[in-house]
Amino acid sequence: MEAIKVGLIGFGTVGSGMAQVLHEQAGRLQKKVGTEIVLKRVADIRIEALPPHLAGIELTRDVQQVLADPGIDIVVELIGGIEPAKSFILAAIANGKHVVTANKALISQHGSEIFAAAHARGVEVGFEASVGGGIPVIKALKEGLVANRILSVMGILNGTANFILSTMTDQGLPFATVLRQAQEKGYAEADPTYDVEGIDTAHKLAILMNLAYGMSIRLDEISIEGISCIEPIDIAFGRDLGYRIKLLAITRNHGDHVEARVHPTLVPEDHMLASINGAYNGINFRGDMVGDVLLYGYGAGKMPTGSAVAADIVDIARNILNGSINRVPALSYRHEHLRPRRITPLEELQGPYYIRISAVDHPGVLSTISGILGKHGISIESVIQKGRNAQGSVPVVMVTHDAREAAVRQALAQIDALDICTARSVKIRILVDDGEEEH
């Protein structure tokens, strides 16, 4: 049986990891697929030579030698970004080639166009490595949970942010100090904005929502808050209250509308996601048939992500050999059944909140604050006041009962305008995972 030929665009961290996986696992993959999977050509403008173990593979600076080569069956795009990656993928599809990518930004923003082009041309697009690194998140939604109505998806989808929050929690260090540690360890980029401000997580959430609900979603429809505002004092108060702070991606299915949000969240210490620390990812799916399913592992890295790319190559190779292209639709739902869904405005959501107010230590301050909260329909479950200092301000921490997001925002804006407040208030949503089903 003739070998399946692969062309690779981008020999960076993930590209070199994928090439190493195909090289080291060649014998095993041949037994599982039924023929050889051969990396035929690599296109990259930044390197002069491939490693010795990849001798015999052609290296080129001309990407057209990959896109237009009639002997290449599968094109793997691993350069990242929107352009020229999008143009390369569409050109590969137009040339009748299957595509594999790890490009979460591209798939989340332009996936509809790419999948439509692939559907029309009769080729496949694999994107397992776009979410969760080496964790088989995409396959779980597309195939393993196909018999379920997905009720919710919650997850820690960015290892950099999780490493920073975990280290701040364990060592009591400020955000800026831990961010530098993450950069020194290679977990964070020189410009960490996408990771720490929740944008990377939102890209991944968009992809998971497409799969879970058979919908399309724009990045600007997802409510996004990052972790750069989190301070050690909030982590310490959270611990006292029995929570850990995590950057969570959250979507819940309410039937006629679905939630789509990324923000720091106080997670109860006994919740499964609270124990996922360091650079690990964890994704919890809730299906109406299966209940809760938690997937856990490395969400990034050369070999884990290279493994996920290789898995897509194997899936497509099997389909080529068995004449079953597009046996599984790219987004699990058949193309004609994809439909828009209304996104729940964040202001309409209700839940408990952690609120920290910095106020002068004068008589009557607490009653003034409580009065404003009460006028907005916000009731207080508990109050913590520490560090009394007649010369300065004190943190007043409150945990509320369920409150409407819009009301909390309005109340805090009014409180922050008071002369008694010395800094902007901090609010963090508290996770309530009560297993409520779609309604």
ABEGO torsion letter per residue (X at the ends): XBBBBBBBBEBBAAAAAAAAAAAAAAAAAAAAAGBBBBBABBBBAABABBBAAABGBBBBABAAAAAABAABABBBBAAEEAOAAAAAAAAAAAAGBBBBBABAAAAAAAAAAAAAAAAAAGBBBBAAAABGEABBAAAAAAAAAAABBBABBBBBABAAAAAAAAAAAAAGBBAAAAAAAAAAAGABBABAAAAAAGAAAAAAAAAAAAAAAGBBBBAAABBBBBAAABBAAAAAAAAAAGBBBBBBBBBBBAGABBBBBBBBBBBBAABAAAABBEABBBBBBBBAAAEBBBBBEBABEAAAAAAAAAAAAAAAAAAAAAGABGABBAAGBBAAABBBBBBBBAAABBEBBBBBBBBBBBBGAAAAAAAAAAAAGBBBABBBBBGBBAABBBBBBBBBBBBBAAAAAAAAAAAAABAABABBBBBBBBBBBAGBBBX
